[in-house]
Amino acid sequence: MRILFFSDLHGDQNAISQISQQLSEMDAAFGLGDFASFGKGLEEALEQLDVGTDMYLLPGNHDDANELKLICKEHSHFTYFHGEFAVLASKTFAGLGGGIPGLPFGVSEQKVRQILNRFMSLENLVLVTHTPPYGTAVDRTWSGAHIGYQSLREFVTVVQPLAVYSGHVHEAEGKIDSLGVTQLFVVGPNGLVHDI
C-alpha cells in the first residue's frame, strides 16, 4: 500500500499542485496540517487536493480545527483525524494535530496526554502528528531550540510505536531520528512516500 505523508503547504500553489499530482498515484495519504496560513485559505487548498484518494487530515497550528471538520464532512474522501485512528495494511495509524500552547491551534500537554492515552493499547501503531516529539533532531529549529511535545516524547519512549510522522518544523523536513526502536520522520510540502 503506497501512502503519501505531507505537511505545511501553507496555501502555496506550487506545493499544492505538486502534492495533488502525487496523490493520484497513492492508495491513501496523511495530511499533517498547516494547509493554510493563519487560518486563511484552508478550503481553497483542500479543494485542490480532492482527487479521489482517501486522505486523513490533521489540523496544524495554522488551521481552524472546526473549519477542517466541516470540510471533511463535505468531502467523501477526507477524514478528520485529530484524536482518531484507522487500520490500513495491518498497521494502526493514530492522529494528533495542533501545536504547542501559544500557537493559534495550541493543544496543551495535558490534552495531548489524554488523546495519546486512548492509543496506548493499539497494536502495530504508527503515529501521525503535526508537532513532533520534544528533544529530537526532528523538532530542532535553526536556532537550536526544540519545539515539540514533551508528552509525545514520553508516550513514544514508553509505548515504542513503529514510527512517528510529523511536520511543523520546516527546517527539519527530510530529517530522520529515533527514540528507542521508533523511527521519527519529518515531512513537509514535498511529501514522503512509504510503502506500508
C-alpha positions in Angstrom: 0.0 0.0 0.0 1.5 3.3 -1.1 0.9 6.1 1.4 1.9 9.8 1.0 2.7 11.9 4.1 2.8 15.6 3.7 2.6 18.8 5.7 2.9 22.6 5.8 1.6 23.6 2.4 0.6 27.0 3.8 -1.5 27.7 0.8 1.5 27.6 -1.6 0.1 26.9 -5.1 3.2 25.2 -6.3 3.3 22.9 -3.3 -0.4 22.2 -3.6 -0.1 21.3 -7.2 2.9 19.0 -6.6 1.1 17.1 -3.8 -2.1 16.9 -5.9 -0.1 15.2 -8.7 1.4 12.7 -6.3 -2.0 11.9 -4.7 -3.4 10.4 -7.8 -0.8 7.6 -7.6 -1.4 6.8 -3.9 -3.6 4.3 -2.1 -4.0 6.8 0.8 -2.5 9.9 2.3 -2.0 11.7 5.6 -2.1 15.5 5.6 -0.3 16.5 8.8 -1.6 20.1 9.0 -0.9 23.7 8.2 -2.7 23.6 4.8 -3.5 27.3 5.4 -1.6 30.3 6.8 -3.0 32.0 9.9 -6.4 30.3 9.2 -6.7 31.7 5.6 -7.1 29.6 2.5 -7.9 26.3 4.1 -10.9 25.4 2.0 -9.2 26.5 -1.3 -6.1 24.4 -0.6 -8.0 21.3 0.3 -10.4 21.6 -2.7 -7.4 21.3 -5.0 -6.3 18.1 -3.1 -9.6 16.2 -3.6 -8.5 13.9 -6.4 -10.3 10.8 -5.2 -7.6 9.5 -2.9 -8.6 8.8 0.7 -6.9 11.4 2.9 -6.7 11.6 6.7 -6.3 15.2 7.8 -4.9 16.8 10.9 -5.2 20.4 11.9 -1.9 22.2 12.2 -1.2 25.2 14.3 -2.3 27.4 11.3 -5.6 25.6 10.6 -9.0 26.2 12.2 -9.9 22.7 13.5 -13.7 23.4 13.3 -13.4 24.5 9.7 -11.4 21.4 8.9 -14.0 19.2 10.4 -16.7 20.8 8.3 -14.6 20.5 5.1 -14.1 16.8 5.8 -17.8 16.2 6.2 -18.3 17.8 2.7 -15.7 15.5 1.0 -16.3 11.8 1.0 -12.5 11.1 0.6 -11.5 13.2 3.6 -11.4 12.1 7.2 -10.8 14.4 10.1 -8.1 12.6 12.1 -7.2 14.5 15.2 -7.7 12.1 18.1 -8.8 9.3 15.8 -7.3 6.0 14.5 -7.7 3.7 11.5 -6.2 0.4 10.4 -4.5 0.4 7.0 -2.5 -2.5 5.7 -2.3 -4.2 9.1 -0.9 -1.0 10.7 -2.9 1.1 13.1 -2.5 4.8 12.3 -3.4 7.3 15.0 -3.6 11.1 14.7 -2.6 14.1 16.8 -2.9 17.6 15.4 -2.2 21.1 16.8 0.9 22.9 18.1 2.3 23.7 21.5 0.3 26.2 23.6 0.6 29.8 22.4 0.2 28.9 18.8 -3.2 29.5 17.0 -4.3 25.9 17.4 -2.4 25.2 20.5 -3.1 22.0 22.4 -1.9 21.7 26.0 0.4 18.9 27.1 -2.4 17.7 29.4 -4.8 17.4 26.4 -2.1 15.7 24.4 -1.7 13.1 27.1 -5.4 12.5 27.2 -5.5 11.9 23.5 -2.4 9.7 23.5 -3.8 7.6 26.4 -6.5 6.4 24.0 -3.8 5.0 21.8 -1.9 3.1 24.5 -3.1 -0.4 23.7 -3.2 -0.2 19.9 -1.1 -2.8 18.1 1.3 -2.1 15.2 0.9 1.6 16.0 2.1 4.4 13.7 1.5 7.9 14.9 0.9 10.8 12.5 1.2 14.2 14.2 1.6 17.8 13.3 4.1 18.6 16.1 7.0 16.1 16.6 8.3 14.7 19.9 10.4 17.0 22.0 14.2 17.0 22.2 15.0 15.1 19.0 16.6 16.0 15.7 13.1 16.3 14.2 11.9 19.1 16.4 15.0 21.3 16.3 14.7 24.8 14.7 17.5 26.7 13.0 18.3 28.4 16.3 18.7 25.0 18.0 15.5 25.4 20.1 13.3 22.3 20.5 9.6 23.0 19.8 8.0 19.5 20.1 5.6 17.9 22.6 7.2 16.6 25.8 4.1 14.4 26.4 4.5 12.9 22.9 8.2 12.1 23.7 7.1 10.4 26.9 4.5 8.3 25.1 6.9 7.2 22.3 9.5 6.3 24.9 7.1 4.1 26.8 4.9 2.6 24.0 7.6 2.4 21.2 5.3 2.7 18.2 6.7 1.6 14.9 7.1 5.2 13.6 6.1 8.8 14.1 5.5 11.0 11.0 5.4 14.7 11.8 5.5 18.1 10.2 5.6 21.7 11.6 9.4 22.2 11.8 10.1 23.4 8.3 13.9 23.4 8.6 13.8 19.7 9.7 12.0 18.4 6.6 13.5 15.2 5.5 15.3 14.5 8.8 15.1 11.1 10.4 15.8 10.3 14.1 14.7 7.6 16.5 13.6 7.1 20.1 14.4 3.6 21.0 13.1 1.4 18.2 10.6 4.1 17.0 11.7 5.8 13.8 10.8 9.6 13.6 10.3 11.2 10.2 9.7 14.9 9.4 7.6 15.6 6.3 6.8 18.8 4.6 5.4 20.2 1.4 7.5 17.9 -0.8 5.8 14.9 0.7 7.2 11.5 1.7 6.0 8.2 0.1 6.3 5.0 2.0 5.1 1.5 1.0 3.4 0.1 4.1 
